[in-house]
Amino acid sequence: MQAGHKNTYDSIASFSATDFREDLKRFDVPTLVIHGGDDQIVPLDISGKASAAQIREAKLIVYPGAPHGLTDTHKERFNQDLLDFIES
């Protein structure tokens, strides 16, 4: 809410048009992918599932019914899952 309109638009345009698939294949650290099952902004199949499939030994956690902003709507579960992953 504090970014300029052009900067916000340019960052969204750049992010949505950049192909990260080759970068994901090079990950060599434990990786956790958490995605909302009802994300209407970035659908699960083309984002969370696809990313986890590209990252060697990635752990995917899907929150059924969760939206795009799950770090706010499911913050307690998200924080616990993140801590559990870090401690494992």
The first five atom37 places (N, CA, C, CB, O) and aatype in JSON, in Angstrom:
{
  "aatype": [12, 5, 0, 7, 8, 11, 2, 16, 18, 3, 15, 9, 0, 15, 13, 15, 0, 16, 3, 13, 1, 6, 3, 10, 11, 1, 13, 3, 19, 14, 16, 10, 19, 9, 8, 7, 7, 3, 3, 5, 9, 19, 14, 10, 3, 9, 15, 7, 11, 0, 15, 0, 0, 5, 9, 1, 6, 0, 11, 10, 9, 19, 18, 14, 7, 0, 14, 8, 7, 10, 16, 3, 16, 8, 11, 6, 1, 13, 2, 5, 3, 10, 10, 3, 13, 9, 6, 15],
  "atom_mask": [
    [1, 1, 1, 1, 1],
    [1, 1, 1, 1, 1],
    [1, 1, 1, 1, 1],
    [1, 1, 1, 0, 1],
    [1, 1, 1, 1, 1],
    [1, 1, 1, 1, 1],
    [1, 1, 1, 1, 1],
    [1, 1, 1, 1, 1],
    [1, 1, 1, 1, 1],
    [1, 1, 1, 1, 1],
    [1, 1, 1, 1, 1],
    [1, 1, 1, 1, 1],
    [1, 1, 1, 1, 1],
    [1, 1, 1, 1, 1],
    [1, 1, 1, 1, 1],
    [1, 1, 1, 1, 1],
    [1, 1, 1, 1, 1],
    [1, 1, 1, 1, 1],
    [1, 1, 1, 1, 1],
    [1, 1, 1, 1, 1],
    [1, 1, 1, 1, 1],
    [1, 1, 1, 1, 1],
    [1, 1, 1, 1, 1],
    [1, 1, 1, 1, 1],
    [1, 1, 1, 1, 1],
    [1, 1, 1, 1, 1],
    [1, 1, 1, 1, 1],
    [1, 1, 1, 1, 1],
    [1, 1, 1, 1, 1],
    [1, 1, 1, 1, 1],
    [1, 1, 1, 1, 1],
    [1, 1, 1, 1, 1],
    [1, 1, 1, 1, 1],
    [1, 1, 1, 1, 1],
    [1, 1, 1, 1, 1],
    [1, 1, 1, 0, 1],
    [1, 1, 1, 0, 1],
    [1, 1, 1, 1, 1],
    [1, 1, 1, 1, 1],
    [1, 1, 1, 1, 1],
    [1, 1, 1, 1, 1],
    [1, 1, 1, 1, 1],
    [1, 1, 1, 1, 1],
    [1, 1, 1, 1, 1],
    [1, 1, 1, 1, 1],
    [1, 1, 1, 1, 1],
    [1, 1, 1, 1, 1],
    [1, 1, 1, 0, 1],
    [1, 1, 1, 1, 1],
    [1, 1, 1, 1, 1],
    [1, 1, 1, 1, 1],
    [1, 1, 1, 1, 1],
    [1, 1, 1, 1, 1],
    [1, 1, 1, 1, 1],
    [1, 1, 1, 1, 1],
    [1, 1, 1, 1, 1],
    [1, 1, 1, 1, 1],
    [1, 1, 1, 1, 1],
    [1, 1, 1, 1, 1],
    [1, 1, 1, 1, 1],
    [1, 1, 1, 1, 1],
    [1, 1, 1, 1, 1],
    [1, 1, 1, 1, 1],
    [1, 1, 1, 1, 1],
    [1, 1, 1, 0, 1],
    [1, 1, 1, 1, 1],
    [1, 1, 1, 1, 1],
    [1, 1, 1, 1, 1],
    [1, 1, 1, 0, 1],
    [1, 1, 1, 1, 1],
    [1, 1, 1, 1, 1],
    [1, 1, 1, 1, 1],
    [1, 1, 1, 1, 1],
    [1, 1, 1, 1, 1],
    [1, 1, 1, 1, 1],
    [1, 1, 1, 1, 1],
    [1, 1, 1, 1, 1],
    [1, 1, 1, 1, 1],
    [1, 1, 1, 1, 1],
    [1, 1, 1, 1, 1],
    [1, 1, 1, 1, 1],
    [1, 1, 1, 1, 1],
    [1, 1, 1, 1, 1],
    [1, 1, 1, 1, 1],
    [1, 1, 1, 1, 1],
    [1, 1, 1, 1, 1],
    [1, 1, 1, 1, 1],
    [1, 1, 1, 1, 1]
  ],
  "atom_positions": [
    [[0.81, -1.19, 0.0], [0.0, 0.0, 0.0], [0.87, 1.26, 0.0], [-0.93, -0.01, 1.2], [0.35, 2.37, -0.11]],
    [[2.16, 1.09, 0.12], [3.03, 2.25, 0.12], [3.85, 2.35, -1.16], [3.95, 2.2, 1.31], [4.64, 3.28, -1.33]],
    [[3.67, 1.4, -2.06], [4.41, 1.43, -3.32], [3.69, 2.3, -4.34], [4.61, 0.0, -3.89], [2.47, 2.47, -4.27]],
    [[4.45, 2.85, -5.27], [3.85, 3.61, -6.34], [3.11, 2.7, -7.31], [0.0, 0.0, 0.0], [3.44, 1.52, -7.43]],
    [[2.13, 3.25, -8.0], [1.32, 2.44, -8.92], [2.17, 1.82, -10.03], [0.22, 3.29, -9.52], [2.03, 0.64, -10.33]],
    [[3.03, 2.61, -10.64], [3.86, 2.07, -11.73], [4.82, 1.0, -11.24], [4.65, 3.2, -12.41], [4.99, -0.03, -11.89]],
    [[5.44, 1.24, -10.09], [6.37, 0.24, -9.54], [5.65, -1.07, -9.23], [7.04, 0.77, -8.27], [6.16, -2.15, -9.51]],
    [[4.47, -0.96, -8.66], [3.69, -2.16, -8.33], [3.31, -2.9, -9.61], [2.43, -1.79, -7.53], [3.46, -4.12, -9.69]],
    [[2.81, -2.18, -10.58], [2.43, -2.79, -11.85], [3.63, -3.46, -12.52], [1.82, -1.74, -12.8], [3.53, -4.6, -12.98]],
    [[4.76, -2.77, -12.57], [5.95, -3.33, -13.22], [6.44, -4.58, -12.51], [7.06, -2.29, -13.26], [6.87, -5.53, -13.17]],
    [[6.39, -4.6, -11.18], [6.88, -5.79, -10.46], [5.95, -6.98, -10.69], [7.0, -5.49, -8.95], [6.42, -8.1, -10.84]],
    [[4.66, -6.74, -10.73], [3.7, -7.83, -10.99], [3.88, -8.34, -12.42], [2.24, -7.35, -10.76], [3.9, -9.54, -12.66]],
    [[4.02, -7.42, -13.36], [4.21, -7.82, -14.76], [5.49, -8.63, -14.91], [4.25, -6.58, -15.67], [5.5, -9.64, -15.61]],
    [[6.56, -8.2, -14.27], [7.84, -8.91, -14.37], [7.76, -10.28, -13.72], [8.96, -8.08, -13.72], [8.21, -11.27, -14.3]],
    [[7.19, -10.35, -12.53], [7.08, -11.62, -11.81], [6.24, -12.62, -12.59], [6.5, -11.4, -10.42], [6.59, -13.8, -12.68]],
    [[5.14, -12.17, -13.14], [4.23, -13.09, -13.82], [4.77, -13.54, -15.18], [2.87, -12.45, -14.01], [4.31, -14.54, -15.73]],
    [[5.73, -12.81, -15.74], [6.26, -13.16, -17.05], [7.62, -13.85, -17.0], [6.36, -11.92, -17.88], [8.16, -14.21, -18.04]],
    [[8.17, -14.03, -15.81], [9.49, -14.65, -15.68], [9.33, -16.15, -15.47], [10.29, -14.02, -14.51], [8.55, -16.58, -14.63]],
    [[10.07, -16.92, -16.22], [10.04, -18.39, -16.12], [11.14, -18.84, -15.17], [10.2, -19.06, -17.53], [12.33, -18.75, -15.49]],
    [[10.74, -19.33, -13.99], [11.69, -19.74, -12.95], [11.97, -21.24, -12.96], [11.17, -19.34, -11.6], [12.69, -21.73, -12.08]],
    [[11.43, -21.98, -13.91], [11.54, -23.45, -13.87], [12.97, -23.95, -13.82], [10.85, -24.04, -15.06], [13.27, -24.86, -13.05]],
    [[13.86, -23.41, -14.61], [15.25, -23.87, -14.59], [15.93, -23.53, -13.27], [16.04, -23.25, -15.76], [16.76, -24.3, -12.78]],
    [[15.59, -22.39, -12.69], [16.14, -22.02, -11.38], [15.7, -23.02, -10.3], [15.7, -20.59, -10.99], [16.5, -23.42, -9.46]],
    [[14.44, -23.41, -10.34], [13.92, -24.35, -9.33], [14.66, -25.69, -9.38], [12.43, -24.57, -9.53], [14.88, -26.31, -8.34]],
    [[15.03, -26.12, -10.56], [15.73, -27.4, -10.71], [17.11, -27.38, -10.05], [15.88, -27.75, -12.19], [17.67, -28.43, -9.75]],
    [[17.66, -26.2, -9.82], [19.0, -26.07, -9.24], [18.98, -25.93, -7.7], [19.71, -24.88, -9.84], [20.04, -25.89, -7.08]],
    [[17.81, -25.86, -7.1], [17.75, -25.76, -5.64], [18.45, -26.97, -5.04], [16.27, -25.68, -5.13], [18.23, -28.11, -5.47]],
    [[19.3, -26.73, -4.05], [20.01, -27.84, -3.4], [19.93, -27.73, -1.88], [21.47, -27.88, -3.84], [20.8, -28.22, -1.16]],
    [[18.88, -27.09, -1.4], [18.64, -26.96, 0.03], [17.23, -27.45, 0.33], [18.83, -25.48, 0.51], [16.37, -27.43, -0.55]],
    [[16.98, -27.89, 1.55], [15.61, -28.29, 1.9], [14.63, -27.15, 1.59], [15.52, -28.71, 3.39], [14.88, -26.0, 1.94]],
    [[13.54, -27.5, 0.96], [12.59, -26.48, 0.51], [11.18, -26.87, 0.91], [12.68, -26.28, -1.01], [10.73, -28.0, 0.68]],
    [[10.48, -25.92, 1.49], [9.08, -26.11, 1.88], [8.22, -25.23, 0.99], [8.86, -25.77, 3.39], [8.47, -24.03, 0.86]],
    [[7.21, -25.83, 0.38], [6.24, -25.09, -0.43], [4.9, -25.23, 0.27], [6.19, -25.63, -1.92], [4.39, -26.34, 0.44]],
    [[4.32, -24.1, 0.66], [3.0, -24.09, 1.29], [2.07, -23.32, 0.36], [3.03, -23.45, 2.73], [2.39, -22.22, -0.08]],
    [[0.91, -23.92, 0.07], [0.0, -23.29, -0.88], [-1.45, -23.5, -0.44], [0.21, -23.86, -2.3], [-1.8, -24.55, 0.1]],
    [[-2.27, -22.5, -0.68], [-3.7, -22.61, -0.39], [-4.42, -23.41, -1.45], [0.0, 0.0, 0.0], [-4.21, -23.19, -2.65]],
    [[-5.24, -24.32, -1.03], [-5.99, -25.16, -1.97], [-7.05, -24.4, -2.75], [0.0, 0.0, 0.0], [-7.53, -24.88, -3.78]],
    [[-7.44, -23.22, -2.26], [-8.45, -22.42, -2.95], [-7.89, -21.06, -3.35], [-9.69, -22.24, -2.06], [-8.61, -20.05, -3.35]],
    [[-6.61, -21.04, -3.7], [-5.96, -19.8, -4.13], [-6.52, -19.39, -5.49], [-4.41, -19.97, -4.19], [-6.3, -20.08, -6.48]],
    [[-7.25, -18.28, -5.53], [-7.85, -17.8, -6.77], [-6.92, -16.86, -7.54], [-9.16, -17.09, -6.46], [-7.2, -16.5, -8.68]],
    [[-5.81, -16.46, -6.92], [-4.86, -15.56, -7.56], [-3.79, -16.35, -8.32], [-4.2, -14.64, -6.52], [-3.51, -16.08, -9.49]],
    [[-3.21, -17.34, -7.63], [-2.17, -18.2, -8.21], [-2.61, -19.64, -7.97], [-0.74, -17.9, -7.58], [-2.35, -20.19, -6.89]],
    [[-3.27, -20.27, -8.94], [-3.82, -21.61, -8.74], [-2.78, -22.65, -8.33], [-4.5, -22.05, -10.0], [-1.64, -22.64, -8.8]],
    [[-3.19, -23.54, -7.46], [-2.33, -24.58, -6.88], [-1.63, -25.42, -7.95], [-3.14, -25.48, -5.98], [-0.41, -25.61, -7.87]],
    [[-2.35, -25.93, -8.92], [-1.75, -26.86, -9.88], [-0.62, -26.24, -10.69], [-2.82, -27.36, -10.82], [0.38, -26.9, -10.96]],
    [[-0.77, -24.98, -11.08], [0.25, -24.37, -11.93], [1.33, -23.65, -11.12], [-0.39, -23.4, -12.89], [2.28, -23.12, -11.7]],
    [[1.18, -23.63, -9.81], [2.17, -22.92, -9.0], [2.76, -23.82, -7.93], [1.54, -21.69, -8.36], [3.88, -24.32, -8.09]],
    [[2.04, -24.04, -6.84], [2.58, -24.81, -5.73], [2.98, -26.22, -6.12], [0.0, 0.0, 0.0], [4.1, -26.66, -5.83]],
    [[2.08, -26.94, -6.77], [2.38, -28.32, -7.18], [3.49, -28.35, -8.22], [1.12, -29.01, -7.73], [4.4, -29.18, -8.14]],
    [[3.42, -27.45, -9.19], [4.43, -27.42, -10.24], [5.8, -27.06, -9.68], [4.03, -26.42, -11.34], [6.8, -27.66, -10.07]],
    [[5.86, -26.11, -8.77], [7.14, -25.72, -8.16], [7.72, -26.87, -7.35], [6.96, -24.48, -7.27], [8.9, -27.19, -7.47]],
    [[6.9, -27.48, -6.52], [7.39, -28.58, -5.69], [7.89, -29.74, -6.54], [6.29, -29.06, -4.74], [8.84, -30.42, -6.16]],
    [[7.26, -29.97, -7.68], [7.69, -31.05, -8.57], [9.04, -30.76, -9.21], [6.65, -31.27, -9.65], [9.76, -31.7, -9.56]],
    [[9.39, -29.5, -9.36], [10.66, -29.12, -9.98], [11.83, -29.11, -8.99], [10.53, -27.76, -10.62], [12.99, -29.19, -9.4]],
    [[11.52, -29.01, -7.7], [12.57, -28.9, -6.67], [12.83, -30.27, -6.07], [12.16, -27.88, -5.55], [11.93, -30.91, -5.54]],
    [[14.06, -30.71, -6.16], [14.45, -32.03, -5.65], [14.1, -32.13, -4.16], [15.96, -32.28, -5.86], [14.54, -31.32, -3.35]],
    [[13.31, -33.13, -3.82], [12.93, -33.45, -2.44], [12.21, -32.32, -1.71], [14.15, -33.83, -1.66], [12.32, -32.2, -0.49]],
    [[11.49, -31.49, -2.44], [10.7, -30.44, -1.81], [9.53, -31.05, -1.04], [10.18, -29.42, -2.86], [9.01, -32.1, -1.42]],
    [[9.15, -30.38, 0.03], [7.98, -30.8, 0.79], [6.85, -29.82, 0.46], [8.27, -30.83, 2.33], [7.01, -28.61, 0.62]],
    [[5.72, -30.36, 0.01], [4.56, -29.55, -0.34], [3.48, -29.75, 0.72], [4.02, -29.91, -1.75], [3.12, -30.89, 1.03]],
    [[2.98, -28.66, 1.26], [1.85, -28.69, 2.18], [0.75, -27.85, 1.56], [2.24, -28.17, 3.61], [0.95, -26.68, 1.24]],
    [[-0.43, -28.45, 1.39], [-1.58, -27.74, 0.85], [-2.6, -27.57, 1.96], [-2.2, -28.51, -0.37], [-2.96, -28.53, 2.64]],
    [[-3.07, -26.34, 2.14], [-4.12, -26.06, 3.12], [-5.46, -26.06, 2.38], [-3.87, -24.68, 3.85], [-5.77, -25.12, 1.66]],
    [[-6.24, -27.12, 2.55], [-7.53, -27.19, 1.84], [-8.39, -25.96, 2.15], [-8.29, -28.49, 2.23], [-8.56, -25.57, 3.31]],
    [[-8.93, -25.38, 1.1], [-9.82, -24.23, 1.24], [-9.13, -22.91, 1.53], [0.0, 0.0, 0.0], [-9.8, -21.88, 1.6]],
    [[-7.81, -22.91, 1.68], [-7.1, -21.68, 2.03], [-6.93, -20.79, 0.8], [-5.73, -22.01, 2.64], [-6.75, -21.29, -0.31]],
    [[-6.98, -19.46, 1.01], [-6.84, -18.52, -0.09], [-5.38, -18.15, -0.35], [-7.64, -17.27, 0.2], [-4.47, -18.72, 0.24]],
    [[-5.19, -17.2, -1.24], [-3.87, -16.69, -1.59], [-3.16, -16.11, -0.36], [-3.97, -15.63, -2.69], [-1.96, -16.3, -0.2]],
    [[-3.87, -15.43, 0.49], [-3.27, -14.77, 1.65], [-3.24, -15.65, 2.88], [0.0, 0.0, 0.0], [-3.52, -15.17, 3.98]],
    [[-2.89, -16.91, 2.73], [-2.95, -17.85, 3.85], [-2.0, -17.51, 5.0], [-2.66, -19.22, 3.37], [-2.21, -17.96, 6.12]],
    [[-0.97, -16.73, 4.73], [-0.07, -16.34, 5.82], [-0.78, -15.44, 6.82], [1.17, -15.64, 5.27], [-0.3, -15.26, 7.94]],
    [[-1.91, -14.88, 6.43], [-2.73, -14.09, 7.35], [-3.92, -14.9, 7.86], [-3.21, -12.8, 6.67], [-4.21, -14.9, 9.05]],
    [[-4.62, -15.58, 6.95], [-5.82, -16.31, 7.33], [-5.52, -17.58, 8.11], [-6.62, -16.65, 6.11], [-6.36, -18.04, 8.89]],
    [[-4.35, -18.15, 7.92], [-3.95, -19.4, 8.59], [-2.61, -19.23, 9.29], [-3.88, -20.56, 7.56], [-1.78, -20.14, 9.29]],
    [[-2.38, -18.07, 9.88], [-1.05, -17.72, 10.39], [-0.54, -18.66, 11.47], [-1.07, -16.33, 10.94], [0.66, -18.96, 11.49]],
    [[-1.4, -19.15, 12.36], [-0.93, -20.06, 13.4], [-0.44, -21.36, 12.79], [-2.04, -20.34, 14.43], [0.64, -21.84, 13.14]],
    [[-1.22, -21.94, 11.89], [-0.81, -23.19, 11.24], [0.43, -22.97, 10.38], [-1.97, -23.77, 10.38], [1.36, -23.77, 10.41]],
    [[0.45, -21.88, 9.63], [1.6, -21.56, 8.79], [2.87, -21.46, 9.63], [1.36, -20.26, 8.02], [3.89, -22.06, 9.3]],
    [[2.81, -20.69, 10.71], [3.99, -20.53, 11.57], [4.43, -21.86, 12.16], [3.7, -19.54, 12.7], [5.63, -22.13, 12.24]],
    [[3.48, -22.71, 12.58], [3.83, -24.01, 13.14], [4.47, -24.91, 12.09], [2.6, -24.68, 13.72], [5.48, -25.56, 12.35]],
    [[3.89, -24.94, 10.9], [4.46, -25.75, 9.82], [5.87, -25.27, 9.45], [3.55, -25.7, 8.57], [6.76, -26.09, 9.19]],
    [[6.07, -23.97, 9.44], [7.39, -23.42, 9.14], [8.39, -23.79, 10.22], [7.32, -21.9, 9.0], [9.51, -24.2, 9.91]],
    [[8.01, -23.66, 11.47], [8.9, -24.04, 12.57], [9.22, -25.54, 12.53], [8.28, -23.68, 13.92], [10.37, -25.94, 12.72]],
    [[8.2, -26.35, 12.29], [8.42, -27.8, 12.21], [9.4, -28.14, 11.08], [7.08, -28.54, 11.99], [10.26, -29.0, 11.25]],
    [[9.28, -27.48, 9.96], [10.16, -27.73, 8.83], [11.59, -27.32, 9.16], [9.68, -26.97, 7.6], [12.53, -28.05, 8.86]],
    [[11.75, -26.17, 9.79], [13.09, -25.69, 10.15], [13.76, -26.64, 11.16], [13.0, -24.27, 10.74], [14.97, -26.87, 11.1]],
    [[12.97, -27.16, 12.07], [13.51, -28.05, 13.11], [13.76, -29.46, 12.61], [12.57, -28.09, 14.28], [14.45, -30.23, 13.28]],
    [[13.21, -29.83, 11.45], [13.38, -31.21, 10.96], [14.7, -31.42, 10.25], [12.25, -31.58, 10.02], [14.99, -32.53, 9.79]]
  ]
}
